[in-house]
């Protein structure tokens, strides 16, 4: 009987350790080098960071169709691309959700949404959900500002787009804009991480 208890306790300890190890892997932190990826765009073409040509960096946004937080930010995401693409920081939107769990986030619905809203930036499907865990994204939307340097593509900001998802006119802190503006002016980013507010990623 004691032997059985010992085996159960040992297995439980190993299992707990494994879960703790997995949970501790939270993706990128500020200063990390982000690796490239290749994902399918809504135009059915595969897109990677290097495919976007000569850039100073990227505004990578994990977002989706169905989440009310993501929907509330759609126009602001469009404006971010309009403002910063020509300055070297284009938007790259990635849908991290499993379409089997959330039908509104299927590739076909992504294509429809991109046409309806006139997205002029890549809207990519994280098929197999392989990329968002590398970044450590947990919400939609969740933003990563990346800067191209001699050391690689460095993560410089992680978090929310701004401080008021429900009312764009009531925003007092534009976190992403402030971060990109600082990089463009070769200045230190004052707020490098914020809490992403949105829907949990559907796995």
N, C-alpha and C positions, 0 to 999 in steps of 0.2 A: 504493500500500500504506500509506504514511504517513497519507494522507487518511482511509482506512478506519479505521485505529487511532485517529485523533483523534476521529472521529465516535463510535466505540464508547466511548471514554473519556469523551466529553462526555455521552452518553446515560446512562452508568453514574453519572456525577457528579450529573446531574439527578435520576436515580432515587433515589440515596442521600440526596440533600438532601430529596426528597419524603418518604421513609420517616422521616428524622430529624424532619421537621416534624410528621408525624402522631404519632410516638411521644412527642414533647414535650408533646402536648396530654393532660394527665393529669387533666382534670376539675377539680372544685371544690377549693379550698383553704380553710383556716380564714379566716373574714372575708368570703368571697364571698357574693353574693346568689344564692340558688337560685331558679330560675324554676319556675312551676307546670307541671303536666302533667295529662293526662286519659287514664286507662288503664282497661281493663275489669276490673271486680271479679268474683269468683267467683259473685256473684249476678246476673251479666250486666248490671249497671248501670255506667255510666262514672263514675269517681271522680277528682276533683282535690283539691288541698290545700284550696282555698276551700270545697269541699263539706262539709268537716268542721266548719264553723261557727266559733264563737269559740274560738280556741285560743291558747295562749302559744307554741306551737311544735309540732314533730313529731319522732318517732323513726322515720326512714325506714330500713328494713332490706331490703337485697337478699338474697333467700334463695330456696330452691327445695324441691322434693320429694325428689330422689334423693340429694343429697350427704349423706354421713354426718355431716359437721360441722353442716350445717343441721338435720338430724334431731336431733342431740344438743342443739341449742339451742332446739328448738321449745317445750318447756315453759317455758324461761326467757323466751322472747319473749312467750308468753301472760302470764306474770307481770309483765313490763314494762308491758304494756298495762293490766293490772288495777291496777297501782300508780300509773301516771302519767296515764292517760287522764282521770281525774276531776280531776287537778291541772293539766290543760291541755296535756299532752304525749302524745297518742295515738300508737300504733304504726301504721305503714303498711308493709306487707310487699309487696315487688315481686319477681316472678320474672323475672330477666333472661335466662334461657336460651332458646336456639332449640329449640323442641320437635321440629324436624326432626332435630336432632342428638342430642337426649336425650328419648326418648319418654316417660319417667317425668315429664317436666315439661310435658306437654301441658295445655291448659286444662281438659280433662275430668278429668285426674288431679289437678289443682289443686283443683277443686271437691270431688272425693272426699276429698282430704286435709284440706281445711278442715272438712268435715262430721265426719270421723273424730276430729279433734283439737279440734273446737269452737272454731275461731278466731272471736274476737269483734272482729276488726279487719279492715280491707280487705286482701285478698290479690289483688294486681293482676298482670296479665300485661303485660310490656313487649313488646307485639307490634311486630315489626319492629326490636326492639332499638335504640330511639332514645333512651331515657332514661338507661340505665346509663352510656353513654359520656359524657353531659353531667356526670354526677356523678363519673365516674372510678372507678367500682366495678370491682374485678378478681376478687373472691372471693364465695362464698356460704358464710356470711353476711358482709356488709359494711355497717356502720352509719354513718348520717349524722344527727347531732342538729341540728335546725334551730330557730332562735328567731325569732319574729315581732317585728320592731322597726319604728320609724318609717322606717328606711332600707330595709326590705324583709325578706324571710325569709333570715336570715343563718346560714351554716354555722358551727357552734360546736364540733363534735366529729366526727372521722372515724376509723373503725377497727373494733376488735373489741368484742364485748359485754363480755367479761371475760377473765381470764388463764388459764382452764382449761376448754377445750371438752369434755374427756372426763369430767370429774367436777365437777358443780355444787357438791358439798359441800367440794371442795378449793380453791375459788376464794378468792383473797386480794385481788384487785383487781377491783372491779365498775366498769369504765370508764364504761359508759353511765349507770348509776345515779349515779355520782359527778358526771358532767357535768351531768345533768339537775338533781340536787340543788343543785349550785352555781348554776345558772341560776335556780332557784326561790328561792334565798336571795340573789340579786343578788351573787354572789361570782364571783371569777375561777376558771375551770376549770383545775385544776392540770395534768392530762394531757389535751391537746387532740387529739393524734393517736397512734394505735397501729397496729401491723401487723395487718391483717385475716388471720385464719387460716381457710382453708377450701378448697373446690374452685374451680378456675378456671371462669370463666363460659364456657358453651358457645356458640360462634358458628358 
